[in-house]
Amino acid sequence: MKFKFIGVALLCAFLMMNIVFTQFMVHQFYYENYIKVLIFGGLNIVVFPLALFTYKKTKNEKA
């Protein structure tokens, strides 16, 4: 089961963005900047399906 490297790189980038957005969201919640919490939460919700789509697309590719 071999993966294309571009798909794996995209998947890693999307998942890293999820981690970063979650960390920013927690940090802004601590400092009570609730508008920024909603922005980073929304970005997290947008990026996660992109990661799932990339995973499914990469998983079905023949190497």
TITI-909854 format. One record per atom (N, C-alpha, C): atom name; x, y, z; residue number from 1; residue in one letter. Coordinates in Angstrom, 1 decimal. Layout:
BEGIN
 atome   east  north     up num residu
    CA      X      Y      Z NUM      A
...
//
This chain:
BEGIN
 atome   east  north     up num residu
     N    0.8   -1.2    0.0   1      M
    CA    0.0    0.0    0.0   1      M
     C    0.9    1.2    0.0   1      M
     N    1.2    1.8   -1.2   2      K
    CA    2.0    3.0   -1.3   2      K
     C    1.1    4.2   -1.5   2      K
     N    1.5    5.3   -0.9   3      F
    CA    0.8    6.6   -1.1   3      F
     C    1.6    7.5   -2.0   3      F
     N    0.9    8.4   -2.7   4      K
    CA    1.6    9.5   -3.4   4      K
     C    2.1   10.5   -2.3   4      K
     N    3.3   11.0   -2.6   5      F
    CA    3.9   11.8   -1.6   5      F
     C    3.2   13.2   -1.5   5      F
     N    2.6   13.7   -2.6   6      I
    CA    1.9   15.0   -2.5   6      I
     C    0.7   14.9   -1.6   6      I
     N    0.0   13.8   -1.7   7      G
    CA   -1.2   13.6   -0.9   7      G
     C   -0.9   13.5    0.6   7      G
     N    0.2   12.8    0.9   8      V
    CA    0.6   12.7    2.3   8      V
     C    1.1   14.0    2.8   8      V
     N    1.8   14.8    2.0   9      A
    CA    2.3   16.1    2.4   9      A
     C    1.1   17.0    2.6   9      A
     N    0.1   17.0    1.8  10      L
    CA   -1.1   17.8    2.0  10      L
     C   -1.9   17.4    3.3  10      L
     N   -2.0   16.1    3.5  11      L
    CA   -2.6   15.6    4.7  11      L
     C   -1.9   16.1    6.0  11      L
     N   -0.6   16.0    5.9  12      C
    CA    0.2   16.5    7.1  12      C
     C    0.0   18.0    7.3  12      C
     N    0.0   18.7    6.2  13      A
    CA   -0.2   20.2    6.3  13      A
     C   -1.6   20.5    6.9  13      A
     N   -2.6   19.8    6.4  14      F
    CA   -4.0   20.1    7.0  14      F
     C   -4.1   19.7    8.4  14      F
     N   -3.5   18.6    8.8  15      L
    CA   -3.6   18.2   10.2  15      L
     C   -2.7   19.1   11.1  15      L
     N   -1.6   19.6   10.6  16      M
    CA   -0.8   20.6   11.3  16      M
     C   -1.6   21.9   11.5  16      M
     N   -2.3   22.3   10.5  17      M
    CA   -3.2   23.5   10.6  17      M
     C   -4.3   23.3   11.6  17      M
     N   -4.8   22.1   11.7  18      N
    CA   -5.8   21.8   12.8  18      N
     C   -5.2   21.9   14.1  18      N
     N   -4.0   21.4   14.3  19      I
    CA   -3.4   21.5   15.6  19      I
     C   -3.1   23.0   16.0  19      I
     N   -2.6   23.7   15.0  20      V
    CA   -2.3   25.2   15.3  20      V
     C   -3.5   26.0   15.6  20      V
     N   -4.6   25.7   14.8  21      F
    CA   -5.8   26.5   15.0  21      F
     C   -6.4   26.1   16.4  21      F
     N   -6.4   24.9   16.8  22      T
    CA   -6.9   24.5   18.1  22      T
     C   -6.1   25.1   19.2  22      T
     N   -4.7   25.2   19.1  23      Q
    CA   -3.9   25.8   20.1  23      Q
     C   -4.2   27.3   20.1  23      Q
     N   -4.4   28.0   19.0  24      F
    CA   -4.7   29.4   19.0  24      F
     C   -6.1   29.6   19.6  24      F
     N   -7.0   28.7   19.4  25      M
    CA   -8.4   28.8   19.9  25      M
     C   -8.3   28.8   21.5  25      M
     N   -7.6   27.8   22.0  26      V
    CA   -7.5   27.7   23.4  26      V
     C   -6.8   28.9   24.1  26      V
     N   -5.8   29.4   23.4  27      H
    CA   -5.0   30.5   23.9  27      H
     C   -5.9   31.8   23.9  27      H
     N   -6.7   32.0   22.9  28      Q
    CA   -7.6   33.1   22.8  28      Q
     C   -8.7   33.0   23.8  28      Q
     N   -9.2   31.8   24.1  29      F
    CA  -10.2   31.6   25.1  29      F
     C   -9.7   31.9   26.5  29      F
     N   -8.5   31.6   26.7  30      Y
    CA   -7.9   31.9   28.0  30      Y
     C   -7.9   33.4   28.3  30      Y
     N   -7.6   34.2   27.2  31      Y
    CA   -7.5   35.6   27.3  31      Y
     C   -8.9   36.3   27.0  31      Y
     N   -9.9   35.5   26.9  32      E
    CA  -11.3   36.0   26.7  32      E
     C  -11.5   36.8   25.4  32      E
     N  -10.9   36.5   24.4  33      N
    CA  -11.1   37.0   23.1  33      N
     C  -12.0   36.1   22.3  33      N
     N  -13.3   36.2   22.6  34      Y
    CA  -14.3   35.2   22.1  34      Y
     C  -14.5   35.3   20.6  34      Y
     N  -14.4   36.5   20.0  35      I
    CA  -14.5   36.6   18.6  35      I
     C  -13.4   35.8   17.9  35      I
     N  -12.2   35.9   18.4  36      K
    CA  -11.1   35.1   17.8  36      K
     C  -11.3   33.6   18.0  36      K
     N  -11.9   33.2   19.1  37      V
    CA  -12.2   31.8   19.4  37      V
     C  -13.1   31.3   18.4  37      V
     N  -14.2   32.1   18.0  38      L
    CA  -15.1   31.6   17.0  38      L
     C  -14.5   31.5   15.6  38      L
     N  -13.6   32.5   15.3  39      I
    CA  -12.9   32.5   14.0  39      I
     C  -12.0   31.2   13.9  39      I
     N  -11.2   30.9   14.9  40      F
    CA  -10.3   29.8   14.9  40      F
     C  -11.1   28.5   15.0  40      F
     N  -12.2   28.5   15.7  41      G
    CA  -13.1   27.3   15.7  41      G
     C  -13.7   27.0   14.3  41      G
     N  -14.1   28.1   13.7  42      G
    CA  -14.6   28.0   12.3  42      G
     C  -13.6   27.5   11.3  42      G
     N  -12.4   28.0   11.4  43      L
    CA  -11.3   27.5   10.6  43      L
     C  -11.0   26.1   10.8  43      L
     N  -11.1   25.7   12.1  44      N
    CA  -10.9   24.2   12.4  44      N
     C  -11.9   23.4   11.8  44      N
     N  -13.2   23.8   11.8  45      I
    CA  -14.3   23.1   11.2  45      I
     C  -14.1   23.0    9.7  45      I
     N  -13.6   24.0    9.1  46      V
    CA  -13.4   24.0    7.6  46      V
     C  -12.2   23.1    7.2  46      V
     N  -11.1   23.1    8.0  47      V
    CA   -9.9   22.4    7.5  47      V
     C  -10.1   20.9    7.8  47      V
     N  -10.8   20.5    8.8  48      F
    CA  -10.9   19.0    9.1  48      F
     C  -11.5   18.2    7.9  48      F
     N  -12.7   18.7    7.3  49      P
    CA  -13.2   17.9    6.2  49      P
     C  -12.2   17.9    5.0  49      P
     N  -11.4   19.0    4.8  50      L
    CA  -10.4   18.9    3.8  50      L
     C   -9.4   17.8    4.0  50      L
     N   -9.0   17.6    5.3  51      A
    CA   -8.1   16.6    5.6  51      A
     C   -8.8   15.2    5.3  51      A
     N  -10.0   15.0    5.7  52      L
    CA  -10.7   13.8    5.4  52      L
     C  -10.8   13.5    3.9  52      L
     N  -11.2   14.5    3.2  53      F
    CA  -11.3   14.4    1.7  53      F
     C   -9.9   14.0    1.1  53      F
     N   -8.8   14.6    1.6  54      T
    CA   -7.5   14.3    1.1  54      T
     C   -7.1   12.9    1.4  54      T
     N   -7.5   12.5    2.7  55      Y
    CA   -7.1   11.1    3.1  55      Y
     C   -7.9   10.1    2.2  55      Y
     N   -9.2   10.3    2.0  56      K
    CA   -9.9    9.3    1.2  56      K
     C   -9.4    9.3   -0.3  56      K
     N   -9.1   10.5   -0.8  57      K
    CA   -8.6   10.6   -2.2  57      K
     C   -7.2    9.9   -2.3  57      K
     N   -6.3   10.1   -1.3  58      T
    CA   -5.0    9.5   -1.4  58      T
     C   -5.1    8.0   -1.1  58      T
     N   -6.0    7.6   -0.3  59      K
    CA   -6.1    6.1    0.1  59      K
     C   -6.5    5.3   -1.2  59      K
     N   -7.4    5.9   -2.0  60      N
    CA   -7.9    5.2   -3.2  60      N
     C   -7.0    5.2   -4.4  60      N
     N   -5.9    6.0   -4.4  61      E
    CA   -5.0    6.1   -5.5  61      E
     C   -4.1    4.9   -5.6  61      E
     N   -3.9    4.5   -6.8  62      K
    CA   -3.0    3.4   -7.0  62      K
     C   -1.6    3.9   -7.3  62      K
     N   -0.6    3.4   -6.5  63      A
    CA    0.8    3.9   -6.7  63      A
     C    1.5    3.1   -7.7  63      A
//
